[in-house]
Amino acid sequence: MSHPNKTGAGKTPATVITGFLGAGKTTLIRGLLEQAQSRRLALIINEFGDVGVDGEILRACGSPTCTDDDVIELANGCLCCTVADDFVPAIEKLLARPNPPEHIIIETSGLALPKPLVKAFNWPAIKSRVTVDGVVAVVDAAAAAEGRFAPDPATLAAQREEAGQVDHETPVEEVFEDQLLCADLIVVNKTDLVDAAGLAKVEALIREALPRDAKILRAAQGKVDPRVLLGLEAAAEDDLAARPSHHDLEEEHDHDDFTSFVVELPAQLDPAALVKRLEEVAGTHGVLRMKGFIDVPGKPMRLLVQGVGTRIQSHFDRFWKADETRASRLVVIGETGLDEAGVRAALAG
């Protein structure tokens, strides 16, 4: 990738990767790292939950651009709520390195609102040193086609015509739409999981939600040319008025609508049986997201499990290290009111 180290204003560019739970943000970033060549990239990874699954996945990519020093994890929180305590110090730490990054990639929590994060680039400590090159929103095409985020476009249009605004039924819809509203580029991911009609429905839904033009790009398995993601030169922190949010009038934003917890499991002899059990638990309890690593006795590699609703995927991602404890842990995320005790009991069964 042949990009200059700095923007025209002499600032280090940063790209914000946003998208709802399970959209494929980490997979997209891993592909970007694998094609980074000699370009110095640094990552700030934020997760809703206190197990750093995404950071672990990126460290396992085998690329020299994702060493431990290049990845800063901010777990058990949300960057849109912890700007002063977590985000700005993380940026300052990266810029203070002897060989500072040429580009910073920020993966937000799947429940994060990107606009407060973009606003943070106007903080005096970093305003003159870093700029938002672009906000990239990743959309799970299969989940959107299933109607997880909003009703069909005709219903949305009717609501706008009758009431002047869309009546959001769930907090999931509001978070999803806020992520779109802040984006310069929208990557419709997992297109291999939907047919042409489903894909058209998803793109119509996105267009209906946007008050301004934004580029829409189709992708499967998070494969996007880095030259498309990096170098947008949006300077998004200077363009906040064009990025409306449902939470613009709120002094503070919280995530009381969502909950997460970690489930410790024994070693699993039968990965296929585990996947089936996870599908059943997600369907019965309305779990939004499950992800984690599993110890399979007799296997030298750890099993990575990723679930979006009842869609569960698993594969062995890397060898267990000699100095790490083999353990099975899953992060479970759902809306507030999720039956934690019921989920734990069902997973233990």
N, C-alpha and C positions, 0 to 999 in steps of 0.2 A: 504494500500500500504506500503510495507516494503522496503523503500529506505533509505540509509544513508542521514543525513542532508547535508553533504558536499560531493564534489567529492574527488577523490584521491589526488588532488592538494590542498585540503582545500578550494576550491571555492564554492560559492553558485551556483547551476545549474539554468539556465534559458532556457525556451523553447520558440522559436519564432513560432507563428502560423500565417501563411500567406495564401493567396488565394484571387482570384478575388472577386469582389462585389457579395454578395449573395451566396457564396459557402457553407456557413454553419459553419463558424468559431466560431461564438458566441454560436451556438447550441452545437457544439463539446465541447467547454470550459465549458458550463453549465453542460453537462453530466460528465465531468471530476471533477468538483467541487462537484457534488452530490455523487461521489464515493471516495472523498478524505479522508473520515474517519477523523482521528485526525491530519492529516498532514497539516502543516501550509503553505498555498499557498498565493501568492500575485499576483495581476493582474495589468498590464499596458495596457490600452485600448486606441487605437488610431483610430480616425474616420476622414473621408474626409467629412467635413460638421460640422456645429456648434451646432447640437442637439445630445446629447449623448445617442443615442438609445441603443447601445450595452451595455454600462455600466448600464443603467437602467434595461435592460433585465437580466443581471447577478445579480444585486442586488435583483431582485425579485425572485431569485431561491429558497430562503428559507434556504439555507445552511449556517451553522455557519462559513464556510470558505470564504464567500464573503460578509463580513461586509463593511461598508463605508470605514473604515480604510484600508481594504485590496484591494481596487480598486482605482487606480489612472487613471483618464481620461485625455487624451491629445487630445482635439478636435480641429477642424478647422485647420487642417494641416496634415503633413505626417512625421512620425518619420524619414524616410530616408533623410529628408531635414532639420530637426530641432534637430539633435543629441546633439549639444552643449547646446542649449537653453532649451530643454525639456527632452530629454531622459536620459542623464547622471545625471542631478539633480534628476530625478525621481528614478533612481536606487539607488543613494546615500541616498535619503530619506528613502527608504525601508530598506536598510542595516543598517541605523542608529537607527532603532526602538529598544526598549528594548528587544522585542522578534522578531528578524528578521525572514523573511520567510525562509522556508526550500527549497522552489522552487519558481521561479518567472515565470509566464506565460505572454507572451507579444503577444497581438493580434494586428496585423498591420492593417492599412487601406487596403481596397480592391484594392487600386491603388498604394500601396507602393512597392518599390523594396526592397527585404529583404537584399541584400548584403551590402549596406551602413550601415544598422543597425547592421549586424554581425561585420563589421569592427569596429564599435564603441566600441565593447568589448575589443579592444586593447588600448583604451584611458587610460593614466596613472592613472586617478582617480579611475578606476574600474577594470583594467586589473588583478590585483592580488587578486581580491575579488569575481569575478563572471565569469562564463564561459557559452558558448552556448552549452547546453546539446544536442540540436538538433533543426533543422529547419523543421517544418511540413507544407507542402503545401496542402491545402484543395481544391479539384476540384469539381465543380458542374457537375455531370455526364450528366444531362439532357441538360445543356447549351452547354457543349462540344460536345455532340452527335449531337446537332442541327447545329454545325459548327460555333458557335459564336467566337471561338478563333483562328481557323486555318482551312485551307482546309484539305481534306482527306489525309491520309498518303501517298498514291501513288503520289499525286501532290507534297507533300513536298519532297519525295525522288527524283522525277524528277528535282525539282528546285536545290537540292543539287548537283545532278550529272551534271547538265548543267552549273551551275554558281558557285558551291562550297559553296553556302549559300542560306538560305531561304529569299525570298523577302517578308518582312512583309508589308501587305497592310494597317493595321490599328494599332494605338497605343494600342488598346485592346490586340492584339496578342503579342506585345512586352512585355507588363506588365505580361501577363499570362505566357509567356515562361520564363521570368526572375525569376518568383516565382518558377517555376519548377526547373530551373537550380541551385538554391541555396538549394534545399531541401535534407534532409536525409531520410525523409519518406513522401510519397504522399498518402493522403487519398482521394480515389475516393468516394465522398459522393453522397447522393440522388440516390443510385443505384435502389431504388424502383420505380423510375420514368422512367427507361429505360429498354428495353428488352435486351436479350443476345447479339444480333447483335450490338446494340448501345453501350453496355458496352465494347465489344471487340474493337469497333472503337475508343472509348475513350482511352483505355489502349494502343492501337497501336499508337495513336497520342502522348501520353505521352512518350512512349519509343522512338519514332522517334525524339522527342525534346531533349532527354537527352544524353549528351556525356559520362556519367558515370552511373554505376549502382546505383539505389536508390530503396528502398523497396516501393512497391505499395500495399495498403490495401484498401479493399472495405468496405463501410459503408452505412447504411441507417439512416437518421434522426440524423446524427452526433454521433451515438453510437459506441464508441471505448473504449476498455479496457485501463484505465489509465496506466497500466503497459507496454503497447505497446508504448504510447506516451512519457512517462517520463522514463529516465534512458538510453537514447541512447548513452550518453557519447561521443558525436561526437567532442567536442572541436572545433566547426566550425570556430571560430575566428582564429585558427591556420591552417586552411585548405582552405583559400580563393582562392588559385590558381586553385583548383578543382571545383570552383563555378563561371563559367564565366557569364558575364552579357553583354547585348547589350549596356550598358551605361558605360562600364569600362573606356573608353577613355574620358568621359565627366568630366570636373572639377566640375560641378554642375548639379543636376537633378531637373527639375521642372515638374509641372503638367499642363502646358498650354494646353495640349490636352484634358483636362477634366474640367468640371464645376459642381458646385452644388449650390443649393439654397433651402431655406425653405419656404414652403407654409402654411400659416395659414388658417384653414378652420373653418366654423361654426360647431356646434354640428350636428352630423349625425343621423337622425332618422332611416335610413334604411341601415345597414351595407352591405347587399347584393347588393343594388344599387350602393353604393360607390365602392365596389370591381369591379363591371362591368364597372363603369366609369374609374377607374384606368387602367383596362385592355385596354380600348379603347384609353386612352391618351398615354399609353406606346407604343401601336402599331402604332398610328398615328405619334408620335413625336420621336420614337426611343430612349425612355428613358432606361437607363441601370439598374437603381436601384431606388426604392422608399421604404421608411420605416418611421415609426413613430407611434404615439399614437393618438387615436380618442376618443372623448367624445360622448357617445351614451346616450341621455336623458332617464332616467328611469332605467338605468343599473348601479349598484354600482361598476362595474369593468371597467377598461379602455380597449379599443380594440387595440391590437397590429396588425399593418399592415406591411407586408413584401412583397416586389415585386422584382422579377428578370425578367427584360423584361416584357412580358405580363403575366407571371406566378405570380399571386397575391394570397397570403395566409393571413388569419386573424383569430385571436382568442382572447378571453378575458384572459389577462395574470395575472392581480392582481387587488385588490380593490384600488380605489382611496383613498389616505390618507386624513385624516381630515384637514390637514394644507396645502394641495396643491390645486392649481387652476386647475379645469377641463378645458382642452383645447385640440384642435385638430391641430396637427402640423405634416407635412410630410417633410422629406428630399428627394429631387429629385436630381439624379446624372446622367449626360450624357456626351457625348463628346462635346467639344467646338463647338459652333454653334447651340446648342440646343435652340429651340425657347422658351425662358423662358416666354415671354408674352403670347404666345399661350398656353403653358402648364398651366399657372396660370388661364387663362380665361376658359380653358376646365375643370379644376378641380373645379372652382367656379360655373360652370354651373350645 
